[in-house]
Amino acid sequence: MIPLAAGLFGALIGSFLNVVVHRVPLGRSLSSPPSACPRCGHRIQAWDNIPVVSWVLLGGRCRGCRTAISLRYPLVELGTAAFFAVVAWQRYPSGAYDGASGDGWSSAATASGVVLIAFLYLAAVSVALALIDLDTHRLPDRIVLPAYVVGGVLLTTAAAVVGDYPALVRGAIGLAVLWFAYFAMAWLYPGGMGFGDVKLAGVLGLYLGWLGWEQVMFGAFAAFLLGGMFAIVLLATRRADRTSGIPFGPWMLAGAWAGIFFGEQVAEGYLALFGLT
């Protein structure tokens, strides 16, 4: 039930993220003016703004001038819905509600709920930043910097509820380690790493460190593995050369989520391969 609810909520968030991706790089307000067709100025009414459904019913065209509406809009809504559902399925175990004990919601369930909110927030931020970086080669402070505050507050709250302060310490260390590692790379190779990547690295280190050292190591490694593979494909297909700027933010985010979802399993498999478990 919770993954389904998270998926439906994700579709609504995806609709909002379409606005974020368009307006934040332009420095525009997210609330004013209301959304409208860029060609005819027709204001988008609430019934024409239902995620995915409205796009289908309108045949992918503006109600006012019949200009085609990009397929990207419903894809972002669907993708965010699926992303939220998967995060909820992984981060909120079915047994979190301890109704059988007669105590209702336990402290563990409360902490799990707060952590779920933290990771859903990271999911939304990830979608927005990945799309903006692909479009503009920028990772706006307007999105990245608040993520330190929101993520820190939520994870600190979860730690306080159940007394899991070691996870909070790991998160703080993960934040520092990845921030300084990326800062060193940006300082040594200023043409290959931007300071926006450095600031994003701290946010990802916070979340990965909260989960464990396996997630930190695999998440950091996966970013360079995925980014390197993508660069090789672009070079092989001659869609880029050695001087081309390739946004690294999406691969940092993809690597981090690979660490979140699979870091522990990969570490266990690696240790078992060498008989260390």
GIRA-V579666 format. One record per residue. SS is DSSP state (A for helix, B for strand, O for the rest). BURIAL is # if it has 16 or more other ideal C-beta (glycine too) atoms within 10 Angstrom, else .. Layout:
# GIRA-V579666
ss->SS burial->BURIAL
ss->SS burial->BURIAL
This chain:
# GIRA-V579666
ss->O burial->.
ss->A burial->#
ss->A burial->#
ss->A burial->.
ss->A burial->.
ss->A burial->#
ss->A burial->#
ss->A burial->.
ss->A burial->#
ss->A burial->#
ss->A burial->#
ss->A burial->#
ss->A burial->#
ss->A burial->#
ss->A burial->#
ss->A burial->#
ss->A burial->#
ss->A burial->#
ss->A burial->.
ss->A burial->#
ss->A burial->#
ss->A burial->#
ss->A burial->.
ss->A burial->#
ss->A burial->#
ss->A burial->.
ss->O burial->.
ss->O burial->.
ss->O burial->.
ss->O burial->.
ss->O burial->.
ss->O burial->.
ss->O burial->.
ss->O burial->.
ss->O burial->.
ss->B burial->.
ss->O burial->#
ss->O burial->.
ss->O burial->.
ss->O burial->.
ss->O burial->.
ss->O burial->.
ss->B burial->.
ss->O burial->#
ss->O burial->.
ss->A burial->.
ss->A burial->.
ss->A burial->#
ss->O burial->.
ss->O burial->.
ss->O burial->#
ss->O burial->#
ss->A burial->.
ss->A burial->#
ss->A burial->#
ss->A burial->.
ss->A burial->.
ss->O burial->.
ss->O burial->.
ss->O burial->.
ss->B burial->.
ss->O burial->#
ss->O burial->#
ss->O burial->.
ss->O burial->.
ss->O burial->.
ss->O burial->.
ss->B burial->.
ss->O burial->#
ss->O burial->.
ss->O burial->.
ss->A burial->.
ss->A burial->#
ss->A burial->#
ss->A burial->.
ss->A burial->#
ss->A burial->#
ss->A burial->#
ss->A burial->#
ss->A burial->#
ss->A burial->#
ss->A burial->.
ss->A burial->#
ss->A burial->#
ss->A burial->#
ss->A burial->#
ss->A burial->#
ss->A burial->#
ss->A burial->.
ss->A burial->.
ss->A burial->#
ss->O burial->#
ss->O burial->.
ss->A burial->.
ss->A burial->.
ss->A burial->#
ss->O burial->#
ss->O burial->.
ss->A burial->.
ss->A burial->.
ss->A burial->.
ss->O burial->.
ss->O burial->.
ss->O burial->.
ss->O burial->.
ss->O burial->#
ss->A burial->.
ss->A burial->#
ss->A burial->#
ss->A burial->.
ss->A burial->#
ss->A burial->#
ss->A burial->#
ss->A burial->#
ss->A burial->#
ss->A burial->#
ss->A burial->#
ss->A burial->#
ss->A burial->#
ss->A burial->#
ss->A burial->#
ss->A burial->#
ss->A burial->#
ss->A burial->#
ss->A burial->#
ss->A burial->#
ss->A burial->#
ss->A burial->#
ss->A burial->#
ss->A burial->#
ss->A burial->#
ss->A burial->#
ss->A burial->#
ss->A burial->.
ss->A burial->.
ss->A burial->.
ss->O burial->.
ss->O burial->.
ss->O burial->#
ss->O burial->#
ss->A burial->.
ss->A burial->.
ss->A burial->#
ss->A burial->#
ss->A burial->.
ss->A burial->.
ss->A burial->#
ss->A burial->.
ss->A burial->.
ss->A burial->.
ss->A burial->#
ss->A burial->#
ss->A burial->.
ss->A burial->#
ss->A burial->#
ss->A burial->#
ss->A burial->.
ss->A burial->#
ss->A burial->#
ss->A burial->.
ss->A burial->#
ss->A burial->#
ss->O burial->.
ss->O burial->#
ss->A burial->.
ss->A burial->.
ss->A burial->#
ss->A burial->#
ss->A burial->.
ss->A burial->#
ss->A burial->#
ss->A burial->#
ss->A burial->.
ss->A burial->#
ss->A burial->#
ss->A burial->.
ss->A burial->#
ss->A burial->#
ss->A burial->#
ss->A burial->.
ss->A burial->.
ss->A burial->#
ss->A burial->#
ss->A burial->.
ss->A burial->.
ss->A burial->#
ss->A burial->.
ss->A burial->.
ss->O burial->.
ss->O burial->.
ss->O burial->.
ss->O burial->.
ss->O burial->#
ss->O burial->#
ss->A burial->.
ss->A burial->#
ss->A burial->#
ss->A burial->#
ss->A burial->#
ss->A burial->#
ss->A burial->#
ss->A burial->#
ss->A burial->#
ss->A burial->#
ss->A burial->#
ss->A burial->#
ss->A burial->#
ss->A burial->#
ss->A burial->#
ss->A burial->#
ss->A burial->#
ss->O burial->#
ss->A burial->#
ss->A burial->#
ss->A burial->#
ss->A burial->#
ss->A burial->.
ss->A burial->#
ss->A burial->#
ss->A burial->#
ss->A burial->.
ss->A burial->#
ss->A burial->#
ss->A burial->.
ss->A burial->.
ss->A burial->#
ss->A burial->#
ss->A burial->.
ss->A burial->.
ss->A burial->#
ss->A burial->#
ss->A burial->.
ss->A burial->.
ss->A burial->.
ss->A burial->.
ss->A burial->.
ss->O burial->.
ss->O burial->.
ss->O burial->.
ss->O burial->.
ss->O burial->.
ss->O burial->.
ss->O burial->.
ss->O burial->.
ss->O burial->.
ss->O burial->.
ss->O burial->#
ss->O burial->#
ss->A burial->#
ss->A burial->#
ss->A burial->#
ss->A burial->#
ss->A burial->#
ss->A burial->#
ss->A burial->#
ss->A burial->#
ss->A burial->#
ss->A burial->#
ss->A burial->#
ss->A burial->#
ss->A burial->#
ss->A burial->#
ss->A burial->#
ss->A burial->#
ss->A burial->.
ss->A burial->#
ss->A burial->#
ss->A burial->.
ss->A burial->.
ss->A burial->.
ss->A burial->.
ss->A burial->.
ss->A burial->.
ss->O burial->.
ss->O burial->.
ss->O burial->.
ss->O burial->.
